[in-house]
Structure formats: C-alpha cells, structure tokens
Amino acid sequence: MSDGPAARRTAVVIGGGMTGMLAAAVLARHADVTVVERDHLPDGPAPRKGLPQARHAHILWSGGVKALEELLPGVVGLLVARGARTARIMTDLVSKAPSGQWFRRFQHSRHTNLLCSRDLLDAVVRERVLEDPRIALRSGTEALSLEGDADRVAGVRVRSADGTEVLAADLVVDAGGRAGRAPVWLRELGLPPVTERTVDAGVAYASRLYRAPGTTAEGFPVVNVQADPRQAPGRGGVLVPVEGGRWLVTLSGTRGGEPTADLDAFLDFARSLPHPVIGELLAEAEPLGDVVTTRSTANKRRYYEKAARWPDGFAVLGDAVAGYNPVYGHGLSASALAVLAMRRVLERQPLTAPGTARRIQRAAARPVESAWSLAVGQDVFYPGAQEQPPTRLERALAAFVDRAVDAGSRNPRALRVLLDVMSMEAPPSRLLMPDMLALVYLGRKKPPLDGVPLTEQERKAVLGTAPFGGEV
C-alpha cells in the first residue's frame, strides 16, 4: 500500500551504510527520506572511518543476493560490471567444515555468493539509492536523541557543523550499526529497558590484500578453512577473490590464538590453521598493504520485537538489532532480508498507521533469528563465550548439525538443504524436516575426501604444480 502523493510523508534513516541505504530505498516509495550519517561518505569505493570491519572479507549469501536484487533491481549486474563476481556454492567454494571434513564441490548448484570488497558493494548500492530525488543525504551529521514520547516518536535531534536541529519525521529508522544508541534513547522516552544477549567467542580478525598469483585472477574459488569451536583456541581463515585481480584474506582466532598485525606472522598464522592450504596459496602471492585487525566481534542481540511497549514512528534494523561474529558471513544478508520484511509491511498498511512500527520490528526479527541461531549455535562452545556453559539442548543440536554437515559434504541432496539454511533462504528448522532427517541418518553418502578439493587447473594456476593433494 502506498501513502500516495496527496499524503506525502517524511522519514529519517539514521546511518548511511548498507542497511540504511536499503531502508531509504524502501521508504522513498512512501515518504521523502533524509539519511543522517555521522561520517563523510566517500564518492567511490573507499574505506570510511565508521566502518572498520569493511577491511575484512565479506560474502553475501544467496538469500541476501536475492533480497538485494529485489530491493534494487539490476544492482547485482551493476556490481558485476564494476568487478564483482557471482560464484556458485559449493561449486566455486573450497571449504573445510568445523568438524573437519572437506565439502565435495558438487555441480549444478542453485545457490550463489556475491564476491567483492565491502567498499565496492557499499559504493554501488549508495550510488544507486542516492539517484532517487526523494532521498537526501546529510553526511557529517550525528543523531543525538529521539523527539517525541513513549507513545510516538516524532523525529530526531541531530548535530552537524552548522549546529543542532530537530528533523521531524513520521517514521525514524535506526540503522546506525553495532554502536546504535536506541536502548538509551528509548529509556529517555520513559520506556523500559530492552532485553539483550551477548555471546562473545573472543574472536580477533586480521586481514590483508594480495595480488592474485599466476593466472588465478579469474574464476578462482573461495577457500575457507573453518575453526572448530570444540578445540580452543579456534583458528580459521578465508581467501576471497575480489575485484581488481586481488585476494582478500581474513584470518581469525579465539582467545589464546588471536592473529596480530605483524606482517611476518600473517603467513605463519595461515599455515597454522586446521589445514595449511591458505598459507600455501599465499606463498606465491604479492602482499598489498598492511595487515588490518579487529577485535569487536561479539554476537550481540537486542530483542526489540519482544518489548512490552513500543512507540509508533520508530524502528530499528540491521546491526543495531543484532551483530554477529563475522566469520559466518550472515550480517549483510540478514540486514537485506530485514529491509525486505519492512517493505512487505509497508505494502500492506500506511507508514503512519498505528502499530506499523511494531509490525516492522517483528517482521525484521525473523531473518535476525535465523542468522543468530546459525552464529550462536557454534560460538557458545568457545570457552568464556557466555556466563553459563552450553545447555544439554544446545549440545544435542550442535551434534545434529555436525551430522547434517557431514551428510552435506558427501550427499548432494543433503547439501542443497544445508545450503538453503546457510544461505538464509530457509530457516534453521528446515534441517529437522523428515526428508533431511532421512538424508542425515539413512541417505547414501560418498566417502569423505582425503585432501583439498582444488581442481588440477586451479592448482596449476597458482604454481604450475599440484602441491595440495585431494580430489574433487
């Protein structure tokens, strides 16, 4: 349902990152939109101060790719034209599971990843969104507080180089990221505290760009060595081919096994993973620039959808609702799916109708819950991740997921179901459906691989030799 030209409304989006821009695109169908962003955003694909995690590897899973394309038709093609690449999962992915086995690279994949740097992804989305004359960007502007009361938010107070002012709005959307201050703002309006949960595996990240060696710049697979949360410290790494003939390599380690910014130690750390394949691949690659590190990686969720009271005119989306350990790569997809959920709410009822904001919050919680379950289901097993040890139910579910992963690594039908869940095209409960249970416990499975499933052509592209062993 559109509010129509005679009832043109106003909306303010806090945050000019991926979630904020997608939200602005949706809201522009119903209102004149102002995007408030504290940073001065770059004109093209370049780093910005308020998004340090952009320097690490990002993979947009197929559920997120589909949501992005539905929200901004044609944007995936624009990204590919600028150097991004769509890759088939698992065909174009070499992956070692946390439980130790290598996934077979089954053909005929129906799932895709979008591979590129976060800088390029943000730049193309930002350029596309800001083409809309109904959307205005206020960069270098900080949101200070909400205006209104416990029943309805009426705008947001902001501060820029020109001073402080109030931007009136029929709907305010907080897409300000992990550092979002919505819990404080809601308390200032007289609302009770929002329930929060944190699961912190203590993961640190270190990333570095490389020029792809040999003839690997075109079509080389993602290489992913996942950490085992039951063998602390957990160490893992991922090599992602990105635009410009480069590899973006991100290494991770939990408490007691963290990577550092030491240039000389980066390669040694890559070789120390549960399999040394990433380190071996990097031996012939040319490093580009320094190592960048991050330690702010805790899973943190705010249960806004369960609040006893919720004001009209206000919604929270993206990392401001839940931030995840980046190793699972679901943050961007969850955000795009949450914005898509908001769009569906606004198609059914006017932006200003009583209860619309609460319906947006509850609809957005569904993809958040899926991403949260996938991340926390693994991270609770790291020492110190939470005050209480994993429950009996959490242990039982994790044991089942290990069985499902093993089935997926050796049976193409099981893999398709597993990827429906991992790609956020189906909820985690899909793994418990009768057909998947039959595949996990009774289905025929090929024997486990005994080495890295790189093809002969891929091996030769790096060194002209085949140093890694294994089969496809």
C-alpha positions in Angstrom: 0.0 0.0 0.0 1.4 3.4 -1.0 0.6 6.5 1.0 0.2 8.3 -2.3 1.2 11.8 -3.4 -1.5 13.6 -1.5 -0.3 12.1 1.8 3.4 12.5 1.2 5.2 11.7 4.5 8.7 12.2 5.9 11.2 9.6 7.2 14.6 9.8 8.7 17.1 7.0 8.4 20.0 7.0 10.9 23.0 5.5 9.3 24.2 5.6 5.7 25.7 2.1 5.5 24.2 -0.9 3.6 21.1 -1.3 5.9 20.4 2.5 5.9 20.6 2.9 2.2 18.4 -0.1 1.5 15.9 1.2 4.1 15.9 4.6 2.4 15.2 3.0 -0.9 12.1 1.3 0.5 10.9 4.3 2.4 11.2 6.6 -0.6 8.1 4.8 -2.1 6.1 6.2 0.8 7.9 9.4 2.1 10.6 12.0 1.5 13.6 10.5 3.2 16.6 12.1 4.9 19.6 9.8 5.6 21.7 11.0 8.6 25.3 9.8 8.5 28.0 10.8 11.0 30.8 10.1 8.5 31.6 12.0 5.4 30.9 9.2 2.9 33.4 8.7 0.0 32.5 9.3 -3.6 33.5 5.9 -4.7 34.7 2.5 -3.3 37.0 3.6 -0.5 37.3 2.9 3.3 35.5 5.1 5.8 36.1 5.7 9.5 32.8 4.4 10.8 33.1 1.0 9.1 36.4 -0.6 10.2 35.0 -4.1 9.5 34.8 -3.3 5.8 38.5 -4.1 5.5 37.7 -7.8 6.3 36.3 -10.4 3.9 32.5 -10.2 3.3 30.5 -12.8 1.4 26.8 -12.1 0.5 25.0 -15.4 0.7 22.3 -16.2 -1.9 19.4 -15.2 0.3 21.0 -11.8 0.7 21.8 -11.6 -3.0 18.2 -12.2 -3.9 16.9 -9.7 -1.3 19.4 -7.1 -2.6 18.2 -7.6 -6.2 14.6 -7.5 -5.2 15.1 -4.2 -3.3 17.3 -2.6 -6.0 16.5 -4.4 -9.4 19.6 -4.6 -11.6 22.1 -3.7 -8.8 23.8 -7.1 -9.0 24.5 -6.5 -12.7 26.0 -3.1 -11.8 28.3 -4.7 -9.3 29.4 -7.4 -11.7 30.1 -4.6 -14.3 32.4 -3.0 -11.7 34.4 -6.1 -11.0 32.2 -8.2 -8.5 31.5 -11.8 -9.3 28.7 -14.2 -8.6 30.0 -17.6 -7.5 28.2 -20.9 -7.2 28.1 -22.5 -3.8 29.7 -25.2 -3.4 31.0 -25.4 -6.9 33.1 -22.3 -6.6 33.9 -22.8 -2.9 36.6 -25.0 -1.3 35.6 -25.4 2.3 36.7 -27.4 5.3 33.9 -27.8 7.9 34.4 -27.1 11.6 34.0 -30.8 12.2 37.0 -31.5 9.9 35.7 -32.8 6.6 36.1 -31.2 3.2 32.9 -30.4 1.3 32.7 -32.0 -2.1 32.3 -29.5 -4.9 29.0 -30.9 -6.3 27.9 -29.4 -9.6 24.5 -27.9 -10.6 24.5 -25.5 -7.6 21.4 -23.4 -7.2 23.0 -21.1 -4.6 25.2 -18.1 -5.3 27.6 -15.9 -3.4 28.4 -12.3 -4.4 32.1 -11.7 -4.2 33.6 -8.3 -4.0 35.1 -5.9 -1.4 32.8 -4.2 1.0 33.9 -0.8 -0.3 32.7 -1.7 -3.8 29.4 -3.1 -2.5 28.6 -0.1 -0.4 29.6 2.4 -3.1 27.5 0.8 -5.9 24.4 0.5 -3.6 24.9 4.1 -2.3 25.2 5.5 -5.8 22.1 3.6 -6.9 20.0 4.7 -3.9 21.0 8.3 -4.0 19.9 8.7 -7.6 16.4 8.9 -6.2 15.4 12.6 -5.8 13.2 11.7 -2.9 16.3 10.7 -0.8 18.6 13.3 0.7 21.9 12.5 2.4 23.1 14.6 5.4 26.7 13.4 5.9 28.8 14.7 8.8 25.7 14.7 10.9 25.3 12.8 14.2 21.9 11.7 15.7 21.7 12.7 19.3 18.3 11.7 20.5 14.7 10.9 19.6 12.0 13.5 19.7 8.5 12.5 21.0 7.3 10.4 23.9 6.7 6.8 24.9 3.7 6.5 22.5 5.1 8.1 19.3 8.5 9.2 18.0 8.1 12.4 16.0 11.7 13.0 14.8 15.3 13.0 15.7 17.6 15.7 17.1 20.9 15.9 15.2 24.2 17.8 15.3 26.3 18.9 12.4 28.9 21.6 11.7 26.0 24.1 11.4 24.7 23.3 14.9 21.9 21.3 16.4 18.4 20.9 15.0 15.4 18.6 15.0 14.4 16.7 11.9 10.7 16.0 12.1 9.6 12.6 10.7 6.6 10.3 10.5 9.0 7.4 10.8 12.6 7.2 12.2 14.6 4.1 11.3 17.8 3.4 13.3 20.3 1.6 11.0 23.3 3.0 12.9 25.1 -0.3 13.4 26.5 -2.0 16.4 27.1 1.3 18.2 23.5 2.3 17.8 22.1 4.1 20.9 18.4 3.1 20.6 18.4 1.4 24.0 19.4 4.7 25.6 17.0 6.8 23.5 14.1 4.6 24.4 14.9 4.8 28.1 15.0 8.6 27.7 11.4 8.4 26.4 10.4 6.6 29.5 10.3 3.1 28.1 11.6 0.0 30.0 15.0 -1.5 29.1 15.2 -3.9 26.2 16.4 -7.4 26.8 19.8 -8.1 25.4 22.1 -11.2 25.0 25.8 -11.4 24.2 27.7 -14.4 23.1 31.4 -13.5 22.8 33.7 -16.1 21.4 36.6 -13.7 21.8 37.4 -13.8 18.1 40.1 -11.5 16.7 40.5 -10.9 12.9 43.4 -10.0 10.8 43.1 -9.3 7.0 45.4 -8.5 4.2 45.0 -7.9 0.4 47.2 -9.8 -2.1 47.6 -9.7 -5.8 46.4 -13.0 -7.1 49.4 -15.1 -8.3 49.8 -16.8 -11.6 46.6 -17.0 -13.6 44.2 -17.1 -10.6 42.7 -13.6 -11.0 39.7 -15.0 -13.0 37.4 -17.7 -11.6 39.5 -18.9 -8.6 37.3 -20.4 -5.8 36.8 -19.0 -2.3 38.9 -21.1 0.0 37.6 -21.4 3.5 39.1 -23.3 6.5 36.7 -23.1 9.4 37.6 -23.2 13.0 36.4 -26.0 15.3 34.7 -24.4 18.4 35.3 -27.6 20.4 39.1 -27.3 20.0 40.0 -24.0 21.5 41.6 -21.8 20.5 39.7 -21.9 17.3 41.6 -20.8 14.3 40.2 -20.3 10.8 40.7 -18.3 7.6 39.1 -17.4 4.3 40.5 -16.4 1.0 38.1 -14.4 -1.2 38.8 -13.3 -4.8 37.7 -9.7 -5.2 37.7 -7.1 -7.9 41.0 -5.9 -9.4 42.7 -9.3 -9.6 43.1 -9.4 -5.8 42.7 -11.9 -3.0 41.3 -10.6 0.3 42.4 -13.0 3.1 40.9 -12.8 6.6 42.4 -15.0 9.4 40.6 -15.4 12.7 41.5 -16.8 16.2 39.8 -17.0 19.5 41.2 -16.3 23.0 44.8 -17.5 23.2 45.1 -17.9 19.5 44.5 -14.5 18.0 46.2 -13.3 14.9 48.1 -10.0 15.1 49.0 -7.1 12.8 52.6 -8.4 12.5 53.3 -8.7 8.7 55.8 -11.5 9.1 53.4 -13.5 11.3 50.5 -13.4 8.9 51.7 -16.2 6.6 52.8 -18.3 9.5 49.3 -18.0 11.1 47.7 -19.0 7.8 49.8 -22.1 7.8 48.8 -23.0 11.4 45.1 -23.4 10.5 43.5 -26.8 10.7 44.8 -27.2 7.1 47.7 -25.0 5.7 46.2 -24.6 2.2 45.6 -20.8 2.6 49.2 -20.3 3.7 50.5 -22.4 0.8 48.4 -20.4 -1.7 49.7 -17.2 -0.3 53.4 -18.2 -0.6 53.3 -17.1 -4.2 51.0 -14.1 -3.9 52.2 -10.5 -3.6 51.0 -8.7 -0.5 49.3 -5.3 -0.9 49.4 -3.0 2.1 49.4 -3.7 5.8 47.5 -6.2 8.0 44.3 -4.8 9.5 42.9 -6.2 12.7 39.6 -6.1 14.5 38.5 -7.5 17.9 34.9 -6.2 18.2 33.3 -9.4 17.0 30.8 -10.5 19.7 27.4 -11.7 18.8 25.0 -9.2 20.4 21.3 -9.2 20.1 18.6 -6.7 21.3 15.1 -8.2 21.5 13.2 -5.1 20.4 10.4 -7.3 19.0 9.6 -8.6 22.5 9.4 -5.1 24.1 6.3 -4.8 26.3 5.7 -1.3 24.9 6.9 0.1 21.5 6.4 3.7 20.2 4.8 4.3 16.8 7.1 6.1 14.4 10.3 4.2 15.3 12.0 1.0 14.0 15.5 -0.5 14.4 17.2 -2.5 11.7 20.5 -4.2 10.9 23.4 -4.5 13.3 21.6 -2.1 15.6 19.3 -5.1 16.3 21.9 -7.8 16.2 25.6 -8.0 15.3 27.1 -11.4 14.6 30.6 -13.0 14.6 31.6 -12.0 11.1 33.1 -15.5 10.4 29.7 -16.8 9.4 29.0 -14.1 6.9 25.3 -13.6 7.6 25.2 -10.0 8.7 24.6 -8.3 5.3 22.2 -11.0 4.2 20.2 -10.7 7.5 20.0 -6.9 7.1 18.8 -7.1 3.4 16.2 -9.6 4.4 15.0 -7.4 7.3 14.6 -4.4 5.0 12.7 -6.6 2.6 10.4 -7.6 5.5 9.9 -3.9 6.2 8.9 -3.3 2.6 6.3 -6.0 2.8 4.8 -4.5 6.0 4.6 -1.1 4.3 2.9 -2.6 1.2 0.0 -3.8 3.5 -0.5 -0.7 5.6 0.3 3.0 5.7 3.6 4.2 7.2 1.7 6.3 9.7 -0.9 3.7 10.8 -0.9 2.8 14.5 1.1 -0.3 15.1 3.1 -0.2 11.8 6.4 0.4 13.5 5.8 -2.6 15.8 4.9 -4.8 12.9 8.1 -3.7 11.1 10.1 -4.7 14.2 8.5 -8.1 14.5 8.8 -8.9 10.8 12.5 -7.9 10.8 13.2 -10.2 13.7 12.6 -13.3 11.6 15.8 -13.1 9.5 17.6 -11.9 12.6 16.6 -15.1 14.4 17.9 -17.3 11.6 21.3 -15.6 11.5 21.5 -15.5 15.3 20.8 -19.2 15.6 23.5 -20.1 13.0 26.1 -18.0 14.7 25.4 -18.7 18.3 24.9 -22.4 17.8 28.6 -22.6 17.2 30.1 -19.8 19.3 28.5 -20.9 22.6 31.1 -23.7 22.7 34.1 -21.4 22.9 35.5 -21.0 26.5 34.2 -17.8 28.1 31.7 -17.1 25.3 28.9 -16.7 27.9 28.5 -16.9 31.7 26.7 -20.3 31.6 28.1 -23.4 29.7 26.2 -24.7 26.8 22.9 -26.4 27.7 22.1 -30.0 27.0 19.8 -28.9 24.2 22.5 -26.7 22.7 24.9 -29.7 22.8 22.3 -32.0 21.2 21.5 -29.5 18.4 25.2 -28.9 17.7 25.8 -32.7 17.5 22.9 -32.9 15.0 24.3 -30.0 12.9 27.7 -31.8 12.7 25.8 -34.9 11.4 24.0 -32.6 8.9 27.2 -31.0 7.8 28.8 -34.4 7.3 25.8 -35.5 5.2 26.1 -32.3 3.2 29.7 -32.8 2.5 29.0 -36.3 0.9 25.5 -36.2 -0.5 24.3 -33.5 -3.0 20.7 -33.6 -1.9 21.6 -33.1 1.8 24.0 -30.3 0.7 21.2 -28.5 -1.1 19.1 -28.5 2.1 22.1 -27.4 4.2 22.8 -24.6 1.8 19.1 -23.4 1.8 19.7 -22.8 5.5 23.2 -21.4 5.4 22.2 -19.1 2.5 19.3 -17.8 4.6 16.7 -19.0 2.0 15.2 -21.3 4.6 15.1 -21.2 8.5 17.3 -23.5 10.6 14.2 -25.6 11.3 14.4 -26.8 7.7 17.2 -29.2 8.8 14.7 -31.0 11.0 12.2 -31.8 8.3 11.7 -35.5 7.6 13.4 -35.6 4.2 16.6 -34.1 5.7 16.5 -36.4 8.7 16.3 -39.3 6.3 19.3 -38.0 4.4 21.3 -37.4 7.6 20.7 -40.8 9.1 19.8 -43.1 6.2 20.9 -41.4 3.0 23.7 -42.8 0.8 26.9 -40.9 1.2 30.1 -40.8 -0.8 33.3 -41.4 1.2 35.0 -38.4 2.8 37.6 -36.6 0.8 41.2 -37.1 1.8 42.5 -33.7 0.7 41.8 -30.3 -0.6 39.3 -30.4 -3.5 41.1 -28.0 -5.8 41.0 -28.9 -9.4 44.1 -29.6 -11.4 43.5 -26.4 -13.4 43.3 -24.4 -10.2 46.5 -25.9 -8.8 48.4 -25.1 -11.9 47.0 -21.6 -11.9 48.9 -20.9 -8.7 52.2 -22.6 -9.1 52.0 -24.8 -12.2 52.2 -27.7 -9.8 49.7 -29.7 -7.6 51.0 -29.4 -4.0 47.8 -29.8 -2.1 46.5 -33.3 -2.7 42.9 -34.4 -2.7 40.1 -34.9 -5.2 37.0 -33.1 -6.5 
